[in-house]
Amino acid sequence: MKIDGSTALVTGANRGIGRHLTTQLLARGATVYAGARNPDALDIPGARAVALDITDPVSVTKAAEVATDVTILINNAGSSTGTDLLGDIDNIRLEMDTHFFGTLSVTRAFVPVIAANGGGSIFNMLSVVSWLSRPASGAYCAAKSAEWSMTNALRVQLVEKNIRVLGLHVGLVDTDMVAHSTAPKSDPALIAKLALDGIEQDEYEILADSMSQQVQAGLAGGIPSLYPELP
């Protein structure tokens, strides 16, 4: 899909990867709606600020009523509570409400918009933990796994509407969400570039780093390959 001349909406556009996606879309010639819970905090020249809380159905509906010319939807907004599956149930619900139900809510609202505009693309920001779960962040991992399953179902379902659904898998990215970690991290500007390149090249799945490539390759090995620490 050609980005130049398209119209995109980016959720979670105020910082991190979302901010880079917004600025790079503008640089490639797109019109961009930048969605954020607090649109007054958005300071990206050229972007059209839109109030959007993906966990609030009313907010999602209003955004779809404003951005009626969208042909590219980028589901980037996320949360990370660092909660395991035996931890605070409200945090677990927040992860699912954001990554699964929130992303699905925005997608459901914009599928008719994109279809009415002749088709386009829906991009979901996934993760290597869509495939590999870690106990300390089990809630986030489960939510991302659900989002990957949703991505697969929708990419098949929406073909007939001329809407391509793609996802990007990546490990740690140098954003506020993982500022506490000292592990190697990817440059968010590079991740945004890979995402937009994938949209323009009509890809379905983007493996943005070596970790994602290794984990995907290990899926065929089953439990012993993915979780060698198990007896």
MDAnalysis code that builds the backbone (N, CA, C; Angstrom):
import MDAnalysis as mda
import numpy as np

u = mda.Universe.empty(693, n_residues=231, atom_resindex=np.repeat(np.arange(231), 3), trajectory=True)
u.add_TopologyAttr("name", ["N", "CA", "C"] * 231)
u.add_TopologyAttr("resid", np.arange(1, 232))
u.add_TopologyAttr("resname", ["MET", "LYS", "ILE", "ASP", "GLY", "SER", "THR", "ALA", "LEU", "VAL", "THR", "GLY", "ALA", "ASN", "ARG", "GLY", "ILE", "GLY", "ARG", "HIS", "LEU", "THR", "THR", "GLN", "LEU", "LEU", "ALA", "ARG", "GLY", "ALA", "THR", "VAL", "TYR", "ALA", "GLY", "ALA", "ARG", "ASN", "PRO", "ASP", "ALA", "LEU", "ASP", "ILE", "PRO", "GLY", "ALA", "ARG", "ALA", "VAL", "ALA", "LEU", "ASP", "ILE", "THR", "ASP", "PRO", "VAL", "SER", "VAL", "THR", "LYS", "ALA", "ALA", "GLU", "VAL", "ALA", "THR", "ASP", "VAL", "THR", "ILE", "LEU", "ILE", "ASN", "ASN", "ALA", "GLY", "SER", "SER", "THR", "GLY", "THR", "ASP", "LEU", "LEU", "GLY", "ASP", "ILE", "ASP", "ASN", "ILE", "ARG", "LEU", "GLU", "MET", "ASP", "THR", "HIS", "PHE", "PHE", "GLY", "THR", "LEU", "SER", "VAL", "THR", "ARG", "ALA", "PHE", "VAL", "PRO", "VAL", "ILE", "ALA", "ALA", "ASN", "GLY", "GLY", "GLY", "SER", "ILE", "PHE", "ASN", "MET", "LEU", "SER", "VAL", "VAL", "SER", "TRP", "LEU", "SER", "ARG", "PRO", "ALA", "SER", "GLY", "ALA", "TYR", "CYS", "ALA", "ALA", "LYS", "SER", "ALA", "GLU", "TRP", "SER", "MET", "THR", "ASN", "ALA", "LEU", "ARG", "VAL", "GLN", "LEU", "VAL", "GLU", "LYS", "ASN", "ILE", "ARG", "VAL", "LEU", "GLY", "LEU", "HIS", "VAL", "GLY", "LEU", "VAL", "ASP", "THR", "ASP", "MET", "VAL", "ALA", "HIS", "SER", "THR", "ALA", "PRO", "LYS", "SER", "ASP", "PRO", "ALA", "LEU", "ILE", "ALA", "LYS", "LEU", "ALA", "LEU", "ASP", "GLY", "ILE", "GLU", "GLN", "ASP", "GLU", "TYR", "GLU", "ILE", "LEU", "ALA", "ASP", "SER", "MET", "SER", "GLN", "GLN", "VAL", "GLN", "ALA", "GLY", "LEU", "ALA", "GLY", "GLY", "ILE", "PRO", "SER", "LEU", "TYR", "PRO", "GLU", "LEU", "PRO"])
u.atoms.positions = np.array([
    [0.841, -1.196, 0.000],
    [0.000, 0.000, 0.000],
    [0.876, 1.246, 0.000],
    [0.498, 2.229, -0.775],
    [1.236, 3.474, -0.842],
    [0.841, 4.390, 0.312],
    [1.828, 4.840, 1.092],
    [1.547, 5.719, 2.223],
    [1.341, 7.160, 1.759],
    [2.121, 7.610, 0.798],
    [1.985, 8.968, 0.281],
    [0.558, 9.175, -0.229],
    [-0.129, 10.156, 0.339],
    [-1.502, 10.442, -0.072],
    [-2.553, 9.716, 0.734],
    [-2.135, 8.829, 1.634],
    [-3.076, 8.104, 2.474],
    [-3.438, 8.934, 3.708],
    [-4.400, 8.437, 4.470],
    [-4.771, 9.069, 5.741],
    [-4.702, 8.020, 6.832],
    [-3.928, 8.294, 7.870],
    [-3.693, 7.321, 8.937],
    [-4.181, 7.833, 10.277],
    [-4.543, 6.901, 11.144],
    [-4.786, 7.212, 12.545],
    [-3.854, 6.360, 13.385],
    [-3.130, 6.986, 14.300],
    [-2.189, 6.305, 15.180],
    [-2.692, 6.411, 16.608],
    [-2.889, 5.280, 17.270],
    [-3.255, 5.329, 18.686],
    [-1.985, 5.389, 19.530],
    [-2.088, 6.034, 20.687],
    [-0.904, 6.184, 21.527],
    [0.181, 6.979, 20.840],
    [-0.197, 8.075, 20.185],
    [0.730, 8.818, 19.323],
    [1.581, 9.832, 20.081],
    [1.334, 9.979, 21.359],
    [1.989, 11.076, 22.085],
    [3.423, 10.790, 22.489],
    [3.867, 9.543, 22.466],
    [5.232, 9.246, 22.890],
    [5.687, 7.910, 22.315],
    [6.961, 7.596, 22.542],
    [7.502, 6.290, 22.161],
    [7.382, 5.998, 20.684],
    [7.093, 4.737, 20.387],
    [6.973, 4.305, 18.995],
    [5.860, 5.066, 18.290],
    [4.765, 5.330, 19.000],
    [3.644, 6.046, 18.384],
    [4.026, 7.411, 17.861],
    [4.858, 8.116, 18.604],
    [5.310, 9.436, 18.149],
    [6.165, 9.305, 16.892],
    [7.061, 8.317, 16.873],
    [7.897, 8.102, 15.690],
    [7.050, 7.679, 14.493],
    [6.048, 6.839, 14.717],
    [5.163, 6.443, 13.628],
    [4.460, 7.662, 13.037],
    [4.011, 8.543, 13.910],
    [3.292, 9.739, 13.458],
    [4.197, 10.652, 12.635],
    [5.380, 10.939, 13.143],
    [6.280, 11.850, 12.418],
    [6.755, 11.234, 11.104],
    [6.987, 9.925, 11.087],
    [7.453, 9.292, 9.854],
    [6.335, 9.166, 8.821],
    [5.110, 8.946, 9.276],
    [3.977, 8.938, 8.345],
    [3.834, 10.300, 7.672],
    [3.954, 11.356, 8.465],
    [3.881, 12.704, 7.906],
    [4.998, 12.933, 6.891],
    [6.195, 12.460, 7.222],
    [7.338, 12.638, 6.323],
    [7.151, 11.879, 5.013],
    [6.361, 10.793, 5.062],
    [6.114, 10.004, 3.855],
    [4.901, 10.503, 3.073],
    [4.311, 11.585, 3.503],
    [3.235, 12.187, 2.729],
    [1.829, 11.833, 3.141],
    [1.655, 11.268, 4.327],
    [0.317, 10.908, 4.805],
    [-0.300, 12.053, 5.601],
    [-1.607, 12.084, 5.603],
    [-2.355, 12.886, 6.567],
    [-2.504, 12.029, 7.819],
    [-2.258, 12.595, 9.006],
    [-2.217, 11.765, 10.211],
    [-3.077, 12.331, 11.328],
    [-3.984, 11.493, 11.814],
    [-4.695, 11.764, 13.058],
    [-3.882, 11.130, 14.188],
    [-3.483, 11.936, 15.150],
    [-2.685, 11.453, 16.273],
    [-3.595, 11.286, 17.482],
    [-3.833, 10.036, 17.853],
    [-4.744, 9.757, 18.947],
    [-4.026, 9.671, 20.285],
    [-4.608, 10.311, 21.302],
    [-4.052, 10.259, 22.651],
    [-5.158, 10.568, 23.647],
    [-5.028, 10.027, 24.859],
    [-6.034, 10.314, 25.876],
    [-6.090, 11.806, 26.205],
    [-4.937, 12.467, 26.135],
    [-4.880, 13.910, 26.357],
    [-4.344, 14.576, 25.092],
    [-5.215, 14.959, 24.183],
    [-4.749, 15.528, 22.906],
    [-4.010, 16.846, 23.089],
    [-4.249, 17.539, 24.199],
    [-3.550, 18.806, 24.434],
    [-2.051, 18.599, 24.628],
    [-1.657, 17.354, 24.960],
    [-0.237, 17.061, 25.175],
    [0.496, 16.769, 23.877],
    [-0.240, 16.658, 22.779],
    [0.378, 16.368, 21.492],
    [0.982, 17.626, 20.892],
    [2.241, 17.537, 20.483],
    [2.939, 18.705, 19.924],
    [3.691, 18.336, 18.657],
    [3.049, 17.542, 17.797],
    [3.674, 17.095, 16.565],
    [3.179, 17.965, 15.415],
    [4.028, 18.815, 14.861],
    [3.598, 19.705, 13.782],
    [3.022, 18.928, 12.601],
    [1.851, 19.349, 12.161],
    [1.228, 18.727, 11.001],
    [0.232, 17.642, 11.330],
    [0.304, 17.094, 12.551],
    [-0.622, 16.026, 12.947],
    [-1.931, 16.625, 13.441],
    [-3.020, 15.890, 13.234],
    [-4.329, 16.308, 13.717],
    [-4.621, 15.576, 15.023],
    [-4.589, 16.294, 16.130],
    [-4.790, 15.675, 17.436],
    [-6.239, 15.229, 17.608],
    [-6.391, 13.985, 18.122],
    [-7.720, 13.417, 18.359],
    [-7.740, 12.819, 19.761],
    [-8.759, 13.150, 20.537],
    [-8.932, 12.533, 21.851],
    [-9.324, 11.078, 21.658],
    [-8.529, 10.163, 22.216],
    [-8.809, 8.745, 22.020],
    [-8.244, 7.917, 23.167],
    [-9.154, 7.359, 23.949],
    [-8.819, 6.371, 24.974],
    [-9.370, 5.047, 24.474],
    [-8.500, 4.138, 24.087],
    [-8.968, 2.918, 23.419],
    [-9.755, 2.003, 24.344],
    [-9.680, 2.231, 25.654],
    [-10.456, 1.418, 26.596],
    [-11.833, 2.010, 26.871],
    [-12.157, 3.141, 26.243],
    [-13.436, 3.822, 26.437],
    [-14.230, 3.774, 25.129],
    [-15.281, 2.957, 25.060],
    [-16.042, 2.807, 23.816],
    [-16.598, 4.121, 23.278],
    [-17.003, 5.021, 24.160],
    [-17.535, 6.309, 23.706],
    [-16.441, 7.118, 23.012],
    [-15.245, 7.121, 23.595],
    [-14.110, 7.825, 22.997],
    [-13.769, 7.248, 21.632],
    [-13.801, 5.931, 21.517],
    [-13.489, 5.266, 20.244],
    [-14.514, 5.649, 19.177],
    [-15.787, 5.620, 19.547],
    [-16.848, 5.978, 18.594],
    [-16.693, 7.412, 18.101],
    [-16.396, 8.339, 19.029],
    [-16.228, 9.744, 18.648],
    [-15.044, 9.926, 17.704],
    [-13.951, 9.196, 17.959],
    [-12.773, 9.297, 17.087],
    [-13.110, 8.840, 15.672],
    [-13.880, 7.752, 15.556],
    [-14.259, 7.243, 14.239],
    [-15.186, 8.213, 13.515],
    [-15.968, 8.979, 14.279],
    [-16.857, 9.970, 13.667],
    [-16.080, 11.188, 13.166],
    [-14.907, 11.437, 13.773],
    [-14.070, 12.565, 13.354],
    [-13.188, 12.186, 12.175],
    [-12.536, 11.032, 12.279],
    [-11.538, 10.616, 11.285],
    [-12.187, 9.731, 10.225],
    [-13.035, 10.320, 9.414],
    [-13.833, 9.546, 8.458],
    [-13.111, 9.252, 7.150],
    [-11.886, 9.763, 6.979],
    [-11.146, 9.545, 5.741],
    [-9.959, 8.598, 5.929],
    [-9.932, 7.866, 7.018],
    [-8.801, 6.989, 7.341],
    [-8.730, 5.796, 6.395],
    [-7.514, 5.497, 5.935],
    [-7.257, 4.277, 5.151],
    [-6.184, 3.397, 5.808],
    [-5.490, 3.939, 6.799],
    [-4.509, 3.158, 7.562],
    [-4.788, 3.362, 9.046],
    [-5.009, 2.259, 9.750],
    [-5.181, 2.292, 11.203],
    [-3.965, 1.645, 11.844],
    [-3.315, 2.381, 12.736],
    [-2.157, 1.833, 13.448],
    [-2.500, 1.701, 14.922],
    [-2.690, 0.455, 15.361],
    [-3.013, 0.147, 16.748],
    [-1.715, 0.015, 17.539],
    [-1.301, 1.120, 18.137],
    [-0.026, 1.170, 18.837],
    [-0.172, 1.327, 20.351],
    [-1.267, 1.909, 20.818],
    [-1.434, 2.188, 22.246],
    [-1.292, 0.916, 23.076],
    [-0.598, 1.033, 24.200],
    [-0.381, -0.136, 25.034],
    [-0.217, 0.211, 26.493],
    [-0.108, -0.825, 27.311],
    [0.139, -0.668, 28.744],
    [1.031, -1.822, 29.186],
    [1.710, -1.640, 30.303],
    [2.538, -2.709, 30.858],
    [2.574, -2.546, 32.370],
    [1.848, -3.395, 33.068],
    [1.738, -3.278, 34.518],
    [2.776, -4.106, 35.264],
    [3.487, -5.001, 34.541],
    [4.456, -5.858, 35.206],
    [3.814, -6.808, 36.196],
    [2.648, -7.320, 35.849],
    [1.881, -8.174, 36.758],
    [1.930, -9.627, 36.309],
    [2.152, -10.549, 37.266],
    [2.081, -11.970, 36.926],
    [0.632, -12.435, 37.030],
    [0.374, -13.642, 36.581],
    [-1.007, -14.122, 36.484],
    [-1.622, -14.514, 37.823],
    [-0.839, -14.466, 38.883],
    [-1.379, -14.660, 40.220],
    [-1.426, -13.342, 40.985],
    [-1.156, -12.252, 40.293],
    [-1.118, -10.928, 40.901],
    [-2.451, -10.215, 40.850],
    [-2.392, -8.899, 40.939],
    [-3.570, -8.040, 41.011],
    [-4.483, -8.245, 39.797],
    [-5.702, -8.700, 40.044],
    [-6.614, -9.031, 38.949],
    [-7.017, -7.787, 38.162],
    [-7.058, -6.632, 38.827],
    [-7.401, -5.403, 38.108],
    [-6.318, -5.041, 37.094],
    [-5.063, -5.266, 37.441],
    [-3.975, -5.026, 36.493],
    [-4.051, -5.995, 35.314],
    [-4.414, -7.226, 35.607],
    [-4.551, -8.221, 34.542],
    [-5.670, -7.811, 33.589],
    [-6.778, -7.360, 34.155],
    [-7.884, -6.890, 33.317],
    [-7.473, -5.683, 32.483],
    [-6.666, -4.778, 33.074],
    [-6.211, -3.606, 32.328],
    [-5.406, -4.015, 31.103],
    [-4.528, -5.007, 31.265],
    [-3.733, -5.479, 30.126],
    [-4.636, -6.013, 29.019],
    [-5.629, -6.824, 29.392],
    [-6.533, -7.376, 28.384],
    [-7.430, -6.288, 27.792],
    [-7.880, -5.366, 28.635],
    [-8.734, -4.285, 28.142],
    [-7.987, -3.388, 27.160],
    [-6.692, -3.247, 27.353],
    [-5.898, -2.407, 26.454],
    [-5.521, -3.151, 25.186],
    [-4.781, -4.239, 25.334],
    [-4.175, -4.889, 24.169],
    [-5.156, -5.725, 23.352],
    [-6.139, -6.321, 24.013],
    [-7.109, -7.116, 23.251],
    [-8.399, -6.339, 23.012],
    [-9.158, -6.077, 24.065],
    [-10.465, -5.448, 23.868],
    [-10.344, -4.027, 23.326],
    [-9.356, -3.262, 23.800],
    [-9.179, -1.903, 23.299],
    [-8.806, -1.876, 21.831],
    [-7.820, -2.697, 21.470],
    [-7.401, -2.776, 20.061],
    [-8.543, -3.264, 19.182],
    [-9.286, -4.258, 19.682],
    [-10.427, -4.762, 18.917],
    [-11.501, -3.695, 18.765],
    [-11.732, -2.924, 19.824],
    [-12.749, -1.876, 19.771],
    [-12.422, -0.840, 18.704],
    [-11.166, -0.400, 18.664],
    [-10.763, 0.581, 17.656],
    [-10.869, -0.023, 16.258],
    [-10.444, -1.263, 16.123],
    [-10.512, -1.934, 14.822],
    [-11.949, -2.051, 14.333],
    [-12.847, -2.487, 15.213],
    [-14.261, -2.618, 14.840],
    [-14.851, -1.269, 14.412],
    [-14.413, -0.197, 15.068],
    [-14.943, 1.126, 14.729],
    [-14.441, 1.614, 13.377],
    [-13.202, 1.237, 13.021],
    [-12.596, 1.789, 11.799],
    [-12.665, 0.863, 10.594],
    [-13.033, -0.383, 10.761],
    [-13.193, -1.259, 9.592],
    [-14.224, -0.684, 8.614],
    [-15.403, -0.256, 9.077],
    [-16.350, 0.336, 8.120],
    [-15.818, 1.605, 7.457],
    [-15.037, 2.389, 8.200],
    [-14.458, 3.617, 7.652],
    [-13.474, 3.290, 6.533],
    [-12.549, 2.369, 6.823],
    [-11.538, 2.001, 5.827],
    [-12.184, 1.349, 4.609],
    [-13.156, 0.469, 4.856],
    [-13.842, -0.195, 3.745],
    [-14.567, 0.820, 2.862],
    [-15.214, 1.805, 3.485],
    [-15.941, 2.828, 2.716],
    [-15.002, 3.689, 1.894],
    [-13.737, 3.773, 2.327],
    [-12.742, 4.557, 1.586],
    [-11.966, 3.722, 0.573],
    [-12.451, 2.520, 0.308],
    [-11.857, 1.686, -0.736],
    [-10.871, 0.644, -0.250],
    [-10.692, 0.529, 1.061],
    [-9.751, -0.451, 1.609],
    [-8.480, 0.219, 2.096],
    [-7.610, -0.594, 2.685],
    [-6.360, -0.060, 3.219],
    [-5.676, -1.070, 4.109],
    [-5.075, -0.588, 5.193],
    [-4.284, -1.454, 6.065],
    [-4.606, -1.199, 7.535],
    [-4.503, -2.267, 8.321],
    [-4.562, -2.177, 9.776],
    [-3.281, -2.791, 10.309],
    [-2.557, -2.023, 11.104],
    [-1.284, -2.462, 11.661],
    [-1.407, -2.606, 13.171],
    [-1.019, -3.771, 13.702],
    [-1.047, -4.015, 15.134],
    [0.372, -4.152, 15.682],
    [0.685, -3.375, 16.708],
    [1.993, -3.468, 17.372],
    [1.962, -4.648, 18.335],
    [2.604, -5.730, 17.952],
    [2.632, -6.944, 18.760],
    [3.945, -7.021, 19.529],
    [4.416, -8.218, 19.823],
    [5.612, -8.386, 20.644],
    [6.122, -9.803, 20.514],
    [7.389, -9.994, 20.840],
    [7.926, -11.349, 20.889],
    [7.183, -12.179, 21.931],
    [6.617, -11.517, 22.961],
    [5.881, -12.270, 23.972],
    [4.475, -12.641, 23.513],
    [4.140, -12.320, 22.268],
    [2.963, -12.936, 21.661],
    [3.167, -14.444, 21.573],
    [4.442, -14.870, 21.502],
    [4.800, -16.274, 21.330],
    [5.476, -16.888, 22.551],
    [6.086, -16.057, 23.380],
    [6.909, -16.555, 24.484],
    [6.509, -15.842, 25.768],
    [5.988, -16.598, 26.733],
    [5.505, -15.999, 27.979],
    [6.574, -16.014, 29.059],
    [6.595, -14.932, 29.834],
    [7.481, -14.822, 30.980],
    [6.637, -14.618, 32.233],
    [6.845, -15.434, 33.284],
    [5.975, -15.382, 34.471],
    [5.845, -13.998, 35.085],
    [6.930, -13.244, 35.192],
    [6.885, -11.953, 35.877],
    [5.960, -10.957, 35.189],
    [5.766, -11.107, 33.900],
    [4.870, -10.221, 33.146],
    [3.804, -11.044, 32.435],
    [3.286, -12.037, 33.126],
    [2.334, -12.966, 32.517],
    [1.079, -12.313, 31.987],
    [0.626, -11.241, 32.638],
    [-0.589, -10.562, 32.178],
    [-0.360, -9.910, 30.813],
    [0.768, -9.232, 30.673],
    [1.110, -8.582, 29.401],
    [1.284, -9.632, 28.300],
    [1.974, -10.719, 28.628],
    [2.208, -11.778, 27.642],
    [0.887, -12.373, 27.164],
    [-0.012, -12.662, 28.098],
    [-1.304, -13.248, 27.729],
    [-2.103, -12.292, 26.843],
    [-2.043, -10.990, 27.170],
    [-2.782, -10.005, 26.378],
    [-2.214, -9.894, 24.971],
    [-0.890, -9.943, 24.845],
    [-0.270, -9.869, 23.529],
    [-0.525, -11.138, 22.720],
    [-0.571, -12.279, 23.388],
    [-0.919, -13.521, 22.692],
    [-2.336, -13.439, 22.138],
    [-3.244, -12.889, 22.930],
    [-4.619, -12.720, 22.469],
    [-4.691, -11.748, 21.293],
    [-3.881, -10.702, 21.349],
    [-3.870, -9.724, 20.260],
    [-3.321, -10.348, 18.974],
    [-2.330, -11.220, 19.099],
    [-1.808, -11.907, 17.913],
    [-2.877, -12.812, 17.300],
    [-3.604, -13.552, 18.148],
    [-4.680, -14.408, 17.647],
    [-5.745, -13.574, 16.938],
    [-6.086, -12.434, 17.527],
    [-7.040, -11.522, 16.905],
    [-6.532, -11.044, 15.547],
    [-5.254, -10.708, 15.485],
    [-4.647, -10.242, 14.241],
    [-4.781, -11.294, 13.148],
    [-4.498, -12.549, 13.490],
    [-4.594, -13.633, 12.510],
    [-6.020, -13.820, 12.017],
    [-6.986, -13.779, 12.943],
    [-8.384, -13.978, 12.545],
    [-8.855, -12.834, 11.638],
    [-8.504, -11.612, 11.995],
    [-8.969, -10.465, 11.224],
    [-8.306, -10.370, 9.855],
    [-7.035, -10.800, 9.768],
    [-6.386, -10.681, 8.452],
    [-7.060, -11.591, 7.430],
    [-7.601, -12.715, 7.886],
    [-8.335, -13.594, 6.976],
    [-9.734, -13.037, 6.717],
    [-10.385, -12.579, 7.781],
    [-11.759, -12.102, 7.669],
    [-11.889, -10.852, 6.813],
    [-10.876, -9.992, 6.832],
    [-11.007, -8.694, 6.175],
    [-10.445, -8.651, 4.752],
    [-9.940, -9.767, 4.259],
    [-9.429, -9.801, 2.883],
    [-10.511, -9.377, 1.893],
    [-11.708, -9.857, 2.118],
    [-12.797, -9.556, 1.177],
    [-13.187, -8.075, 1.186],
    [-12.776, -7.346, 2.210],
    [-13.038, -5.915, 2.272],
    [-11.849, -5.092, 1.771],
    [-10.855, -5.766, 1.205],
    [-9.637, -5.106, 0.701],
    [-8.888, -4.395, 1.822],
    [-8.864, -5.037, 3.001],
    [-8.123, -4.506, 4.139],
    [-7.072, -5.527, 4.544],
    [-5.807, -5.127, 4.486],
    [-4.702, -6.002, 4.884],
    [-4.364, -5.748, 6.349],
    [-4.289, -6.822, 7.130],
    [-3.978, -6.714, 8.557],
    [-2.590, -7.275, 8.795],
    [-1.710, -6.461, 9.360],
    [-0.354, -6.926, 9.617],
    [0.042, -6.632, 11.052],
    [1.048, -7.384, 11.527],
    [1.542, -7.195, 12.878],
    [3.056, -7.191, 12.903],
    [3.596, -6.506, 13.902],
    [5.045, -6.445, 14.073],
    [5.409, -7.028, 15.432],
    [6.377, -7.951, 15.421],
    [6.874, -8.563, 16.655],
    [8.253, -8.010, 16.964],
    [8.455, -7.625, 18.218],
    [9.737, -7.061, 18.623],
    [9.941, -7.332, 20.105],
    [11.202, -7.353, 20.535],
    [11.516, -7.500, 21.946],
    [11.473, -6.150, 22.636],
    [12.477, -5.827, 23.404],
    [12.503, -4.559, 24.125],
    [12.822, -3.402, 23.181],
    [12.089, -2.308, 23.357],
    [12.300, -1.089, 22.575],
    [12.578, 0.043, 23.562],
    [13.465, 0.939, 23.193],
    [13.906, 1.991, 24.096],
    [12.841, 3.081, 24.248],
    [11.821, 2.771, 25.076],
    [10.735, 3.703, 25.361],
    [10.543, 3.782, 26.872],
    [9.659, 4.672, 27.295],
    [9.383, 4.841, 28.727],
    [8.868, 3.552, 29.360],
    [8.183, 2.716, 28.579],
    [7.574, 1.510, 29.121],
    [8.599, 0.560, 29.720],
    [9.814, 0.538, 29.163],
    [10.848, -0.385, 29.657],
    [12.098, 0.376, 30.094],
    [11.899, 1.600, 30.559],
    [13.036, 2.424, 30.977],
    [13.805, 1.790, 32.134],
    [13.129, 0.941, 32.906],
    [13.759, 0.305, 34.060],
    [14.744, -0.796, 33.670],
    [14.636, -1.314, 32.456],
    [15.452, -2.447, 32.041],
    [16.809, -1.999, 31.498],
    [17.835, -2.754, 31.845],
    [19.181, -2.474, 31.336],
    [19.553, -3.389, 30.172],
    [18.621, -4.227, 29.740],
    [18.876, -5.137, 28.623],
    [18.966, -4.357, 27.310],
    [19.574, -4.925, 26.279],
    [19.640, -4.262, 24.968],
    [18.247, -3.947, 24.429],
    [18.109, -2.782, 23.825],
    [16.808, -2.330, 23.329],
    [16.937, -1.816, 21.898],
    [15.851, -1.973, 21.158],
    [15.813, -1.465, 19.783],
    [15.488, 0.024, 19.778],
    [15.943, 0.707, 18.749],
    [15.660, 2.120, 18.546],
    [14.212, 2.268, 18.078],
    [13.366, 3.025, 18.793],
    [11.969, 3.155, 18.377],
    [11.799, 3.767, 16.996],
    [12.718, 4.628, 16.591],
    [12.635, 5.212, 15.247],
    [12.813, 4.138, 14.179],
    [13.716, 3.187, 14.448],
    [13.925, 2.095, 13.505],
    [12.701, 1.172, 13.451],
    [12.114, 0.896, 14.609],
    [10.926, 0.040, 14.644],
    [9.788, 0.684, 13.859],
    [9.624, 1.996, 14.012],
    [8.591, 2.707, 13.251],
    [8.853, 2.611, 11.751],
    [10.108, 2.746, 11.354],
    [10.455, 2.639, 9.933],
    [10.131, 1.254, 9.389],
    [10.485, 0.212, 10.149],
    [10.204, -1.153, 9.712],
    [8.696, -1.381, 9.582],
    [7.942, -0.795, 10.501],
    [6.484, -0.925, 10.444],
    [5.926, -0.299, 9.169],
    [6.355, 0.909, 8.873],
    [5.829, 1.599, 7.686],
    [6.331, 0.967, 6.393],
    [7.579, 0.479, 6.410],
    [8.070, -0.266, 5.245],
    [7.199, -1.492, 5.009],
    [6.813, -2.168, 6.100],
    [5.965, -3.360, 5.980],
    [4.612, -3.047, 5.387],
    [4.043, -1.909, 5.773],
    [2.764, -1.501, 5.195],
    [2.914, -1.252, 3.705],
    [3.976, -0.554, 3.319],
    [4.166, -0.237, 1.901],
    [4.504, -1.474, 1.069],
    [5.102, -2.484, 1.702],
    [5.484, -3.698, 0.984],
    [4.425, -4.788, 1.079],
    [3.272, -4.451, 1.656],
    [2.141, -5.389, 1.766],
    [2.527, -6.675, 2.494],
    [3.277, -6.542, 3.557],
    [3.632, -7.712, 4.363],
    [2.500, -8.044, 5.328],
    [2.531, -9.273, 5.855],
    [1.574, -9.667, 6.877],
    [2.195, -9.648, 8.272],
    [3.455, -10.039, 8.362],
    [4.104, -10.135, 9.659],
    [5.543, -9.632, 9.544],
    [5.929, -8.787, 10.496],
    [7.256, -8.187, 10.495],
    [7.987, -8.635, 11.748],
    [9.158, -9.225, 11.586],
    [10.007, -9.618, 12.710],
    [11.100, -8.571, 12.820],
    [10.987, -7.701, 13.817],
    [11.789, -6.481, 13.837],
    [13.149, -6.629, 14.483],
    [13.432, -7.763, 15.098],
    [14.747, -7.947, 15.723],
    [15.111, -9.423, 15.754],
    [16.353, -9.696, 16.127],
    [16.844, -11.077, 16.119],
    [16.120, -11.933, 17.149],
    [15.718, -11.342, 18.265],
    [14.998, -12.109, 19.275],
    [13.689, -12.661, 18.726],
    [12.945, -11.820, 18.012],
    [11.677, -12.267, 17.428],
    [11.911, -13.344, 16.383],
    [12.957, -13.191, 15.597],
    [13.285, -14.202, 14.589],
    [13.633, -15.538, 15.244],
    [14.400, -15.496, 16.323],
    [14.805, -16.723, 17.009],
    [13.618, -17.416, 17.666],
    [12.756, -16.636, 18.309],
    [11.607, -17.236, 18.987],
    [10.640, -17.832, 17.977],
    [10.395, -17.129, 16.877],
    [9.507, -17.702, 15.863],
    [10.069, -19.014, 15.324],
    [11.376, -19.033, 15.095],
    [12.003, -20.268, 14.601],
    [11.884, -21.392, 15.619],
    [11.847, -21.031, 16.898],
    [11.768, -22.035, 17.942],
    [10.381, -22.577, 18.205],
    [9.356, -21.972, 17.616],
    [7.994, -22.433, 17.861],
    [7.799, -23.880, 17.453],
    [8.442, -24.284, 16.374],
    [8.283, -25.663, 15.900],
    [8.867, -26.674, 16.880],
    [9.781, -26.216, 17.734],
    [10.387, -27.119, 18.714],
    [9.535, -27.373, 19.935],
    [8.425, -26.650, 20.061],
    [7.505, -26.881, 21.162],
    [8.050, -26.433, 22.511],
    [7.488, -26.987, 23.570],
    [7.816, -26.595, 24.939],
    [9.309, -26.736, 25.252],
    [9.966, -27.817, 24.876],
    [11.401, -27.923, 25.202],
    [12.239, -26.812, 24.589],
    [11.843, -26.334, 23.420],
    [12.601, -25.276, 22.753],
    [12.331, -23.914, 23.383],
    [11.050, -23.653, 23.716],
    [10.687, -22.346, 24.214],
    [10.984, -22.177, 25.712],
    [10.883, -23.266, 26.454],
    [11.049, -23.190, 27.907],
    [12.036, -24.269, 28.398],
    [13.300, -24.105, 28.045],
    [14.301, -25.118, 28.415],
    [14.524, -25.232, 29.920],
    [14.048, -24.256, 30.700],
    [14.220, -24.301, 32.144],
    [13.308, -25.313, 32.818],
    [12.306, -25.806, 32.073],
    [11.387, -26.779, 32.653],
    [12.042, -28.160, 32.763],
    [11.770, -28.893, 33.861],
    [12.362, -30.240, 34.010],
    [11.761, -31.235, 33.050],
])
